Amino acid sequence: MPFGLTNAPTTFQRFMNMVFQAFFGKSIRVFIDDFCIYSSKSLHLHKVEEGLKKLYDMGGQLNPDKCHIGEDEVIMLGHKVSSKGIELDPAKAKALIELPSPNNLKEVISFI
C-alpha cells in the first residue's frame, strides 16, 4: 500500500485488526505493521503458528530480519516488553539522561 496517502496508516491498521481479530485480548497486540504475540513458553509455538497462518491466509508478509520469535524480552515501539511488564527502552533512556542541561531561556525553549 502506498504510504504517501494520508489515510494509508488507518487503512492498514484496520486490515491488521481484521487479520488478528480473533486473537485480541488473548495473545496479540498490534500497532500498524508491528505486532507482538505473547503467551506462556509452553503455548508460544502454537500461538505463533496460529498468528502466522492467519497473516499468510490474509495475504500478509513478514520480513524475517525483523522477526523476534521466542524471546523473553523485545524492544517494541520504543519500549522494552517482557514478562515483567513494559519499560522505557534503555537506549532511549540513556539518550535522555545524557542530554546537556539547558543554561538559559533560549536553550530551555529549544529543549522543549
C-alpha positions as CSV (number, residue, x, y, z in Angstrom):
1,M,0.0,0.0,0.0
2,P,1.5,3.4,-0.9
3,F,2.2,5.2,2.4
4,G,2.1,8.6,0.7
5,L,-1.7,8.6,1.1
6,T,-3.0,10.3,4.2
7,N,-5.3,7.5,5.2
8,A,-2.9,4.7,4.4
9,P,-1.9,4.0,8.1
10,T,-5.5,4.0,9.2
11,T,-6.5,1.6,6.4
12,F,-3.5,-0.7,7.2
13,Q,-4.4,-0.7,10.9
14,R,-7.9,-1.7,10.0
15,F,-6.5,-4.6,7.9
16,M,-4.3,-5.8,10.7
17,N,-7.2,-5.5,13.2
18,M,-9.3,-7.7,10.8
19,V,-6.5,-10.2,10.4
20,F,-5.9,-10.7,14.1
21,Q,-9.5,-10.0,15.4
22,A,-9.8,-13.5,17.0
23,F,-6.6,-13.0,19.0
24,F,-7.3,-9.6,20.5
25,G,-7.1,-9.6,24.3
26,K,-5.8,-13.2,24.3
27,S,-2.3,-13.4,22.8
28,I,-1.5,-10.5,20.5
29,R,-1.1,-6.7,20.4
30,V,-1.0,-4.9,17.0
31,F,0.2,-1.4,16.1
32,I,0.1,-0.7,12.3
33,D,2.8,-3.0,11.0
34,D,4.2,-4.1,14.3
35,F,2.6,-6.9,16.3
36,C,3.6,-9.0,19.3
37,I,2.4,-12.5,20.0
38,Y,2.7,-13.3,23.7
39,S,2.0,-16.4,25.7
40,S,3.5,-18.9,28.1
41,K,6.5,-20.8,26.9
42,S,4.5,-24.0,26.6
43,L,1.9,-22.4,24.3
44,H,4.2,-19.9,22.4
45,L,5.0,-22.0,19.3
46,H,1.3,-22.8,18.9
47,K,0.3,-19.2,19.2
48,V,3.0,-18.0,16.8
49,E,1.9,-20.7,14.3
50,E,-1.8,-19.7,14.6
51,G,-0.9,-16.0,14.1
52,L,1.4,-16.5,11.2
53,K,-1.1,-18.8,9.4
54,K,-3.8,-16.2,9.8
55,L,-1.5,-13.5,8.5
56,Y,-0.4,-15.5,5.5
57,D,-4.0,-16.6,4.8
58,M,-5.0,-13.0,4.5
59,G,-2.1,-12.2,2.1
60,G,0.3,-10.7,4.7
61,Q,4.0,-11.0,4.6
62,L,6.9,-10.7,7.1
63,N,10.5,-9.6,6.9
64,P,12.4,-12.4,8.6
65,D,15.2,-10.0,9.5
66,K,12.8,-8.0,11.7
67,C,11.2,-11.0,13.5
68,H,12.0,-12.0,17.1
69,I,10.5,-15.3,18.0
70,G,10.6,-17.0,21.4
71,E,12.5,-14.2,23.1
72,D,11.9,-13.3,26.8
73,E,12.0,-9.6,26.0
74,V,11.9,-7.4,22.9
75,I,12.1,-3.7,22.1
76,M,8.8,-2.7,20.5
77,L,7.7,0.8,19.7
78,G,10.5,2.3,21.8
79,H,9.7,0.2,24.9
80,K,11.2,-3.0,26.4
81,V,8.4,-5.5,26.7
82,S,8.9,-8.6,28.9
83,S,7.1,-10.8,31.4
84,K,8.0,-8.1,34.0
85,G,5.9,-5.5,32.1
86,I,6.6,-2.6,29.8
87,E,9.6,-0.3,30.4
88,L,11.3,2.5,28.5
89,D,13.9,1.3,26.0
90,P,17.2,1.6,27.9
91,A,18.9,3.1,24.9
92,K,16.3,5.9,24.7
93,A,16.6,6.5,28.5
94,K,20.4,6.8,28.1
95,A,20.0,9.4,25.3
96,L,17.6,11.5,27.5
97,I,19.9,11.2,30.6
98,E,22.9,12.3,28.5
99,L,21.3,15.4,27.1
100,P,23.1,18.5,28.3
101,S,21.1,20.7,30.7
102,P,19.8,23.9,29.3
103,N,21.6,27.0,30.6
104,N,19.3,29.8,29.5
105,L,15.7,30.5,28.4
106,K,16.5,30.0,24.7
107,E,18.0,26.6,25.4
108,V,15.0,25.7,27.6
109,I,12.6,26.6,24.8
110,S,14.7,24.7,22.3
111,F,14.8,21.6,24.6
112,I,11.0,21.6,25.0
